[in-house]
Amino acid sequence: MSPERFAGKVVVVTGAGHGIGRASADRFSDEGAEEVVVVDVNADWANETAQLIGDRGCRAHPVVADVADEQAVESVRRELTARHGRVDILHNNAGRLRSSSITDLSAEEWDLTFAVNVRSMFLVCRALIPLMRPAGGAIVNTASSSGLVGEAATPAYNASKAAIINLTRQLAADYSRERIRVNCVCPGWVPTGFNDPVLSHMSDAEVADMVTAMVPIGRQATPAEIAAAVAFLASDDASYIAGHALVVDGGLTAVR
Ligand SMILES: NC(=O)c1ccc[n+]([C@@H]2O[C@H](COP(=O)([O-])OP(=O)(O)OC[C@H]3O[C@@H](n4cnc5c(N)ncnc54)[C@H](O)[C@@H]3O)[C@@H](O)[C@H]2O)c1
């Protein structure tokens, strides 16, 4: 039986239709959230996550929105204002990854990566922090171990994830005194399909061998293992943690 750390909380998770976001939405609902708002650009996936949570007898509400789009985020804000009038926990998680050397990278792809990974966090925080202010709350951003070290062939992704880590610190500087704690998680390898654009030349067995060699724990994380760290940072168990980048990478960046 999970502790009810999120009883009575309104939780918003972006990119909650699949992978880490779905696991996080699942975890918040499992720990008693009043409602998890499942935001995703993919309507089928958003509905699937909400259905899975609903089937367990918990409350989830799907919202289809591209979180890189200002008008779409504004309509999420309006919907949440009308529906609850408040937000207690926000997990900014939607992301985009494409592989390219910088000399082959188009300006459009650079901008799109920063739009989905960083601009989205600006837009969503700008829209929802006013709904968190009266009661306080917690924001957890999904950064990446890729934001901590340089990696081959992902210049836009690497730079965008580093930006998320420092945006997290900046927001902690501004909002901790208003009882809104802001932190981020830095996952390593998680087999959600998200990394397919950089792994398309490798078989599953080759990926497994590579990860075993690179990662001291010797395997990829499950989405649930990342969600556990997100839930910790969002909970009162982390009541004195702000502006922190929690690395959940099986030791990957500890040994590089
Ligand atoms: N999988 C990994 O190995 C890994 C490692 C480190 C960090 N991350 C980060 O974790 C986050 C989630 O990745 P994942 O592995 O769960 O990927 P995923 O592809 O399984 O899920 C991403 C979800 O985000 C949604 N999404 C994408 N763009 C969106 C947009 N503009 N607006 C709203 N929703 C959008 C997708 O539809 C999808 O449901 C990303 O920020 C990613 O950078 C993943």
Ligand as a Chemical Component Dictionary entry (heavy atoms), coordinates in Angstrom:
data_LIG
# 
_chem_comp.id                   LIG 
_chem_comp.type                 NON-POLYMER 
_chem_comp.pdbx_formal_charge   0 
_chem_comp.three_letter_code    LIG 
# 
loop_
_chem_comp_atom.comp_id 
_chem_comp_atom.atom_id 
_chem_comp_atom.alt_atom_id 
_chem_comp_atom.type_symbol 
_chem_comp_atom.charge 
_chem_comp_atom.model_Cartn_x 
_chem_comp_atom.model_Cartn_y 
_chem_comp_atom.model_Cartn_z 
_chem_comp_atom.pdbx_ordinal 
LIG N1  N1  N 0  13.954 7.960  -22.096 1  
LIG C1  C1  C 0  15.140 8.382  -21.671 2  
LIG O1  O1  O 0  16.162 7.665  -21.764 3  
LIG C2  C2  C 0  15.280 9.761  -21.064 4  
LIG C3  C3  C 0  16.490 10.073 -20.429 5  
LIG C4  C4  C 0  16.641 11.324 -19.860 6  
LIG C5  C5  C 0  15.606 12.244 -19.928 7  
LIG N2  N2  N 1  14.458 11.907 -20.552 8  
LIG C6  C6  C 0  13.416 12.930 -20.600 9  
LIG O2  O2  O 0  12.220 12.416 -20.084 10 
LIG C7  C7  C 0  11.114 13.113 -20.673 11 
LIG C8  C8  C 0  10.099 12.087 -21.119 12 
LIG O3  O3  O 0  10.715 11.189 -22.009 13 
LIG P1  P1  P 0  10.194 9.707  -22.232 14 
LIG O4  O4  O 0  11.387 8.847  -22.312 15 
LIG O5  O5  O -1 9.129  9.387  -21.280 16 
LIG O6  O6  O 0  9.612  9.885  -23.715 17 
LIG P2  P2  P 0  8.268  9.339  -24.389 18 
LIG O7  O7  O 0  8.474  9.571  -25.843 19 
LIG O8  O8  O 0  7.948  7.977  -23.904 20 
LIG O9  O9  O 0  7.162  10.328 -23.844 21 
LIG C9  C9  C 0  7.186  11.699 -24.140 22 
LIG C10 C10 C 0  5.759  12.198 -24.116 23 
LIG O10 O10 O 0  5.793  13.615 -24.322 24 
LIG C11 C11 C 0  4.781  13.947 -25.262 25 
LIG N3  N3  N 0  5.135  15.204 -25.920 26 
LIG C12 C12 C 0  6.152  15.404 -26.782 27 
LIG N4  N4  N 0  6.150  16.679 -27.195 28 
LIG C13 C13 C 0  5.102  17.287 -26.592 29 
LIG C14 C14 C 0  4.570  18.597 -26.645 30 
LIG N5  N5  N 0  5.120  19.542 -27.418 31 
LIG N6  N6  N 0  3.493  18.892 -25.877 32 
LIG C15 C15 C 0  2.933  17.947 -25.093 33 
LIG N7  N7  N 0  3.380  16.678 -25.028 34 
LIG C16 C16 C 0  4.454  16.354 -25.778 35 
LIG C17 C17 C 0  4.733  12.752 -26.209 36 
LIG O11 O11 O 0  3.545  12.707 -26.954 37 
LIG C18 C18 C 0  4.907  11.603 -25.235 38 
LIG O12 O12 O 0  3.680  11.168 -24.713 39 
LIG C19 C19 C 0  11.706 13.959 -21.796 40 
LIG O13 O13 O 0  11.802 15.293 -21.341 41 
LIG C20 C20 C 0  13.080 13.382 -21.998 42 
LIG O14 O14 O 0  14.005 14.353 -22.459 43 
LIG C21 C21 C 0  14.253 10.685 -21.121 44 
# 
loop_
_chem_comp_bond.comp_id 
_chem_comp_bond.atom_id_1 
_chem_comp_bond.atom_id_2 
_chem_comp_bond.value_order 
_chem_comp_bond.pdbx_ordinal 
LIG N1  C1  SING 1  
LIG C1  O1  DOUB 2  
LIG C1  C2  SING 3  
LIG C2  C3  SING 4  
LIG C2  C21 DOUB 5  
LIG C3  C4  DOUB 6  
LIG C4  C5  SING 7  
LIG C5  N2  DOUB 8  
LIG N2  C6  SING 9  
LIG N2  C21 SING 10 
LIG C6  O2  SING 11 
LIG C6  C20 SING 12 
LIG O2  C7  SING 13 
LIG C7  C8  SING 14 
LIG C7  C19 SING 15 
LIG C8  O3  SING 16 
LIG O3  P1  SING 17 
LIG P1  O4  DOUB 18 
LIG P1  O5  SING 19 
LIG P1  O6  SING 20 
LIG O6  P2  SING 21 
LIG P2  O7  DOUB 22 
LIG P2  O8  SING 23 
LIG P2  O9  SING 24 
LIG O9  C9  SING 25 
LIG C9  C10 SING 26 
LIG C10 O10 SING 27 
LIG C10 C18 SING 28 
LIG O10 C11 SING 29 
LIG C11 N3  SING 30 
LIG C11 C17 SING 31 
LIG N3  C12 SING 32 
LIG N3  C16 SING 33 
LIG C12 N4  DOUB 34 
LIG N4  C13 SING 35 
LIG C13 C14 SING 36 
LIG C13 C16 DOUB 37 
LIG C14 N5  SING 38 
LIG C14 N6  DOUB 39 
LIG N6  C15 SING 40 
LIG C15 N7  DOUB 41 
LIG N7  C16 SING 42 
LIG C17 O11 SING 43 
LIG C17 C18 SING 44 
LIG C18 O12 SING 45 
LIG C19 O13 SING 46 
LIG C19 C20 SING 47 
LIG C20 O14 SING 48 
# 
